[in-house]
Amino acid sequence: MDTGIENTKILIGDDSQILNNMLRDVFEEEGFEVVQAHDGFQCKSMFLKEMPDITFLDVQMPEADGIEVLRFIKKKSPNAVVVMMTAIGTEDIAVKAMKLGANDCIHKPFGTDEVIELARRLLENRRAAIETGRLNKEVRRGERYLAHLTSIINEALITTDSKGKIEFANRAAAQMWGYNREELYGKDVHFLIRGESSTLLYRDLVKDTIKQGRIEGEFHLRKKDKGTFPGYLSASVIREGGRLRGIVLVVADLTRLYEVERRLKQSEKFASLGKVVEGIAHEVRNCLTSLGGFAFRLRKITVGIPDCDHFTRIILGDVARLETMVREIEEYVRFSKFYSFQFRQVSILELIDRSHARVRSEIPEERFQPVSFSVRSEKDVPTISGDPAALEEIFFNLILNAYEAMPSGGKLKVTVRNRSSAISVAIADTGRGMRKDVVSEIFNPFVTTKTSGAGMGLSKVYLLVEEHRGSVRVTSELGKGSTFEVFLPLERLMTGLRSWESAAGGRPA
């Protein structure tokens, strides 16, 4: 089947007559041949009949939804190019579709230029795939092992000798790291992995691969322009006639998957909270304005009446407290949605000092004075990869909570330890402490032991620690105090066996 634009056939599956016809007109104007279907059953039938080059599927259709049609198409033609059309807020469906083999997902509403560009890009990828397949057949005639390696089209493939010197890199590898393939040949493969962005799991990838036969895991890989990207790397030994030939590395770029997972996780975590905030902002704030206004007027017209003055003061105080709570919730959701993390190497001790100074500037002197504050750190604590502002926010909230838990004074001790692949920061106070049932819920929004506030501080702490791929352990005894221990990996994208996970007893639920 010719892949030129003039002979390219597109199947549009959408139950919306307006959108379906709009897409038909746009593609036909660009020279595509278009066939249409308006429900899942028609999509299946038209696909088998027309065998289109690209299929655009709406997720929600009568008779059979887009996911079912996608399964059907991939079963009949695994190499078929399929684009899912989803609505904003359905990132979970997008992830599911990508796992089932969808080539891309596009969110409604979308522009005509966007959808045309996507179709052209997928066609180009298909042409490249076809061309690569043709070349693979030619290579297979001459060198069997090289043909096996180059058969993977969408993943980076690198082979080295037994010392780790690069002998071959495919086009995907060159594009992924930003080098020309000639620049990679003869280089030590570790320069693509090691450095500030290297993982601590495997210090010498070549030696460990030869020793174990196979190694795989997530790595933070460094590009030519010094940028980084997450990748899933699999390294295996190559042998010829029983003799060690070298190793082969296959790398899949996880950037897109991480972004989809991040958006999905964020969407799930804050969907209900966002609805609550919208309701509060629209309904409660109007009520608070009325209550505050009328209470202020009552206060004016009842001057000299002690009971009325007392009651209006209570009302005005509660209105102010609720307005502050609404503002805290809005700021929390705004932060979670729009804050852009900037990761770099940072010193934990410097951030703790800055956080403590910030707390000191925000609490009354009479509350600060009776508390004995100290920091104890092991020697040679390394820097970590983190967002300075976010980490400072973590320590600020935990130190502030500790001070507020000791209104009559006490001891506040911060202990910093090096746990091999992570840093542990324990913030312990001798304050009021918490009940066990409160401890288990302490990171949830609106849970607080304070008499005021919305209880968003520890929720923000948990959000920021999660973003750094860390964990938090809380221990507390009523009347004796609490300890919050934060475990932060030296590198945000480390996976595998983590010593701090067992020390932390897992992440909080």
Secondary structure as GFF3:
##gff-version 3
##sequence-region A 1 509
A	DSSP	three_ten_helix	5	7	.	.	.	ID=ss1
A	DSSP	beta_strand	9	13	.	.	.	ID=ss2
A	DSSP	alpha_helix	17	29	.	.	.	ID=ss3
A	DSSP	beta_strand	33	37	.	.	.	ID=ss4
A	DSSP	alpha_helix	40	50	.	.	.	ID=ss5
A	DSSP	beta_strand	54	58	.	.	.	ID=ss6
A	DSSP	alpha_helix	66	76	.	.	.	ID=ss7
A	DSSP	beta_strand	81	87	.	.	.	ID=ss8
A	DSSP	alpha_helix	91	99	.	.	.	ID=ss9
A	DSSP	beta_strand	104	108	.	.	.	ID=ss10
A	DSSP	alpha_helix	112	142	.	.	.	ID=ss11
A	DSSP	alpha_helix	144	150	.	.	.	ID=ss12
A	DSSP	beta_strand	156	160	.	.	.	ID=ss13
A	DSSP	beta_strand	166	169	.	.	.	ID=ss14
A	DSSP	alpha_helix	171	177	.	.	.	ID=ss15
A	DSSP	alpha_helix	181	184	.	.	.	ID=ss16
A	DSSP	three_ten_helix	189	192	.	.	.	ID=ss17
A	DSSP	alpha_helix	205	212	.	.	.	ID=ss18
A	DSSP	beta_strand	214	222	.	.	.	ID=ss19
A	DSSP	beta_strand	228	240	.	.	.	ID=ss20
A	DSSP	beta_strand	243	253	.	.	.	ID=ss21
A	DSSP	alpha_helix	255	279	.	.	.	ID=ss22
A	DSSP	pi_helix	280	284	.	.	.	ID=ss23
A	DSSP	alpha_helix	285	301	.	.	.	ID=ss24
A	DSSP	alpha_helix	306	338	.	.	.	ID=ss25
A	DSSP	beta_strand	344	346	.	.	.	ID=ss26
A	DSSP	alpha_helix	348	362	.	.	.	ID=ss27
A	DSSP	alpha_helix	365	368	.	.	.	ID=ss28
A	DSSP	beta_strand	371	377	.	.	.	ID=ss29
A	DSSP	beta_strand	384	386	.	.	.	ID=ss30
A	DSSP	alpha_helix	388	404	.	.	.	ID=ss31
A	DSSP	beta_strand	410	418	.	.	.	ID=ss32
A	DSSP	beta_strand	422	429	.	.	.	ID=ss33
A	DSSP	alpha_helix	436	439	.	.	.	ID=ss34
A	DSSP	alpha_helix	457	467	.	.	.	ID=ss35
A	DSSP	beta_strand	471	477	.	.	.	ID=ss36
A	DSSP	beta_strand	481	489	.	.	.	ID=ss37
A	DSSP	alpha_helix	499	504	.	.	.	ID=ss38
###
